[in-house]
Amino acid sequence: MVKNMNDGTQNAPYLRIDINMGNLAGLPAYSTAPQGDALALHEAAKNAGYAGVQGGDLKICKKLGLHVTGGGRVNEVGEADKLAADMKAHGVECVTLHVGWGMESTDKAYRLVEDILQASEKHDIPMYIETHRATITQDMWRTVDLVENFPEIRFNGDFSHWYTGQEMVYGGIEHKWAFMEPVFKRVRFIHGRIGNPGSMQVDIGDGKDRTYVEHFKEMWRRSFRGFLENANPGDFICFVPELLSPDIYYARTFKNAAGEMVEESDRWQQALLYAEIARGVFDPLAKHFKLYDIPVEQLDLSEMTLKIAVRAGITTVGDCIDFLSRDINAPMTVQGFSVARLDELQHKLEQHGYWTRE
């Protein structure tokens, strides 16, 4: 199995916000980002609160105390081994991969995935296959098929390629999320980019009142949940804004009042907003999952209520909340449970700040 990234501590699983070097490179003079050489760009990333740089300069990152993740491409069986060995030797924490060109037979796609899984395990470095156009994961159906045949696969979720490229809103997006669930459960790295149904990288303004932004937040939420459901102490998932330049046809350009072609938005400011949005999605989920680490005994329930709760399989605060979130009549089906016991349980959860009655 491709492992999660882990910092070697016993800390609760967490979200780490890095930035992709492509988001830093080629920013125009009118961007609010600090300008300068490679060192200045890396310093700007650190000062802005990013923990690492994907594709960053290894020496500069080491000097500044920034983490480094990498990226690469695997087109043929056998290439993953060398790439994994090189990345591991240079201290890169994980590698996100473009795999194939999307025209491979099913047999070749399977052999490429096998090769990547073997290289990842052999060299003890996470290799996350990216959901990307012009690769073997360019469509949802084939990617889910890869999961069914290789459940140990793990992904870098760059969902703009599917959202725009497969026009996910056409025909209703909710059942597509359900179909994608096996992928969401295996996402361990996210490239932050938001598109709309017509363009894969667009200005999101302040991030509010835009349906497509809410769609991406839901995909990120499902991915974060999949990570947290299987995370161990010290594990983390990376969210990495990757808003790329118009030189490679990502950022859109429009004429300003002077007739000059300028980028649609300030990619530096947008990346900072992406980080804020990602934290806003992750933090409530992480808080919920932490409740499963808190023994029910800490609620100071009466002896009889505690005994009934444990008999019902409630051993943590998280279990209590799940129990109360069922059908309104469900708690009453538990032997020994009563309206008074239910009220006590709700009161204790409220008292400790874990629950709010509607």
N, C-alpha and C positions, 0 to 999 in steps of 0.2 A: 504493500500500500504506500502511496505517496504521503509522506508525513506532513503534519502541520508545522508551521514555523513555531519555534519555541525559544524563549529567552533563558531557560535553565533555572528559573525561579519557581516558587510555589504560589506566585500571584494568580489571582483570578484571570481567566481568559479576557483578552482586551482587544480594542481596535487601535491599530497604529496608523497614523496618517503620514504618508510620504508624498513625494511629488515626482513626476516623471521628468527627466531632463528635457524631453521634447516640449514640455510646457514652459520651460525656462528659456529655451533657445529661440532666437529669432523674434523676440518681442520687440515691437516697434518703439521708436523714441517717445511716442505719445503714451505709452503704457506707464502706469504708476510704479511698475517694478523697478528696483534699483538696476542701473545699467553698469556694464563693466565687463571684465574678463571672466574666465571660468571661476576663479576664486571668489570674485564678487558675487557671482550668481549663486554659488554654493552657500556663501555667507548669508545672502538674502533669504535662501530657503530655510536655513537654520534659524535666523532671526524672526522669520514669520511663523515659526513653531513646527515646521515639518521635522519628523524624526529621521528621515532618510531620503535618498535620491535614487530612483531607479535609473540605471545607466549613468550614474555619477562617476566623476573622476575618483579612482580608488585612493590615490595619495591625498587628495584634498579632503575627501570624506573622512579618512582616518585622522587627519590633522584637526578637523573640526568636530570630530566625534559624531559624524553622521553615519547612519546605517546605509548599506548598499544592497540593492537587489538588481538582478540583471534580466536581460531579454535575449532571445535568439530565434533562429529558424531551423527547423528540421525538415528536410525534403526527402531524404533517403534513409532506409534502414542502415544503422551503423553510425550515423552522424550524432545521435544523442549522447553516446558514450564519451566522445571527445569533448563535446560542449559541456557536459556535466563535470568532467574531470578538470577542465580549464576553469570553470566558474568556482568550483570547490577550492581549487588551489589558490585562487585570488581572494578568497574570503567572502564571496558573494552569498547572501543568505538564501536566495531562491532564484529560480529562472522562470520567466513566463515565455511561452513558446507559440510561434506561428508554425503550424504543422501542415505540410503539403500545400498544394495549390487549389484543392477543391475538385480536381478532375480525377482523383485516384479511385481505383476500384475498391469495393468493400474489403477485399482481401488485403490490398496494400494498406488501406487505412488501419486495419486491425494490426498489421505487422508494425506499422509506425508507432502505434500506441504501445504495443508490447515492448518495443525497443526503448521507448521513453520510460516506461515503468521500470524496466530492468536497470537502465542507467541511473535513474533516480535512487533506487535502492542500493545499487552497487557503490555509488559515490556519496551516499547519505546527504543528498541535497534535494529539496523539494523542486519538482519540475511541474509547473501548472500550465496545462494546455489552454490557450486563449480562444474564446469564442469570437471568431474574426472572419470577415469576408475573405474570399480567395484562399481559404484553407479547408481542411477536412471538417471543420466545425462551422462552416458557413451557414448551415441551416439547422433548425431545431430538431427535425426528425432524425437526421443522421447522428447528431450529437447524443440524443437520448438513446439511440441504438448502440452507440459506443459505450454508454454507461451500462446498458443491459448486459453487454458482453465483457466489460472491464469495470466492475463496480468499484475497484480501487483507484480509478482515475480521479484526478482533482483538477479544478479549473481556475483560470483567471477570467472572471466575468467582465467582458467588455460588451455590454448589452446593446449599445447603440447600433452595432452591426446588424443585430436581429430586429431591433425595434423599427429602424428605418428600412433596412434591406429586405425584410420580410413583411413590412407594413403590418406590424402586430395588431394595430387597432382595427384593421379591416376584418369584419366578421366577429368582433368582440374579443377583448384581450383576456378576460378572466379565465376562460377555458384553456387558453394558451399557457397561462401561468401554471395551471394545474398540470398540463402536459410537461412543462419545464421543471417541475418540482425535483425530479432526480438530478437535474443539473444544479439547481439552487442548493441542494443539500451538500454538494461537493465543491462549492466555490470557496477558495481560500485566499483569494487575491482579487481585487476589483480595480479596473481602470475606470476612473471617474470621467465619464463623458456623457452628456445628455443630448439627444437628438429629438426632433419631432418627426411625424410620419413622412416628411418630405426631405429633410436634411439631417445628417447624422451628427452634426455639431453646431449648436445654435446658442445664441445669447439667451440666458434664462432670467435676465433682469435681476430682481431681488429674490427670485425663486418661488414667488407666491402666485396663486391664481393662474397656474398653467397646468393643464391636465397632464401633459406629457412629463412634467417634473414629478407629479404625483405617481405616475406609472413607474418611473425609474426608482423613486423612493420605495415603492412596493417591491420591486425586484431586488433592490439592495437589502430591504428588510428580510425577505425570504432567504437571501444568501447569508446574512448575519445569523439568522435563526438556525440555519443548517450547520453553520460553524459552531455556534454555542451548544447545540445539542450533542456534539461529539468532541468538544474541546476538553483538554486536560489542563491542570495548573501550568502556567507559564506560556500557554499557547496564545498566539495573536494572529489576527487577520489584517492584511494591509489594504487600505483604501488609498488609491494613488491617482489624483487628478492628472489627466493626460489630454490637455486641450492643445491640439497641434496647430501648426502654422498654415497659412494659405499656400505656402510653397509646395505643400503636398496635398493641397485641395481639401483641407479639413476646415479651417476657419473661413467663414464667408467674408467677402469684402464688398463694400458699397461706396458710392461716391459721396463725399461730404459736400458742404456748401461751396467749397473752393474747387470742386470738380476732381479732387484727389481720391484715389481708391484707398480706403482705410478698412481695417478689420472691424467687424460688426461689434465686437466688445473688447474689453481689456481682459485678456486671458489670465493675467496675474490675479486680478480682483475676483474673477469668476472662480478660479481655483480655490481661493480662500473661502468663498461662499460654499463651494462644493464640500470642503472639509467641515464646515459648520453644519451643513445639511446631513452629512454622513454621521456625525456625532449625534445629531438630533434623532436619527433613526436607530443607531446602535445602543445608546445609553439606556433607554427604557427597557430594551430587550435584555441587556446585561443585568440590569437591576432585577428583572423578573427571574432570570436564571439563578442569580445569587440566592434567591429565597429558598431554593432547593438545598442549599448548604446549611440552612438554619434549622436546628432541631425544633420540633413542635413543643418540646418541653420549655423552651424559652418564652412561650406565650403565657406561662404561669396559669394554665387552666386548672380548674378544680380536678381533684383526683378522679372522679367518676367520668367527667367529660374527656379527660386525657385518655383514660382507659378505653372508652368507646371509640375515640378517634383513632387510636393505634390499632384497635381491632378492625377498623374500617380501612386500614392501610395508609392512614395519614401519619407520616413520620416527620415531615418537614413543613415549614411555613408555606412553601410553594404548593405542597399537597393540599393544604387547607384552602388556599385560594382556588385551586382547581376544583376542589370539592364544592365550594360555594358558587362556583361559576357554572355548574351544571344546571339542568332543568330545575326550576324552583321547588319542585316536589321531590327531587332526587334525595336530598339529605334525610327526608322523613322515612325513606325506605330502609335506612340503616337501623338495625336492631338497637334499641336503647336510646336512640336519638329522639329529641323532642324540640318543641319550639323554644323552650328555655335553654336547652343545650346549644341550639343554633344561635340564639341571641348572645349567649356567653362567648361563643367562638367569634362571632362578628365583632363584639365589643372588644375582645382582647386584640384582635387584628387591628382594629381602629386605634386602640390605645398605643400600640407600638408603631403606628404609621404605615402599616402594610395594606390597609384596606379602607375603602370609602363606600359606605352604603349609598345606593342610588335612591 
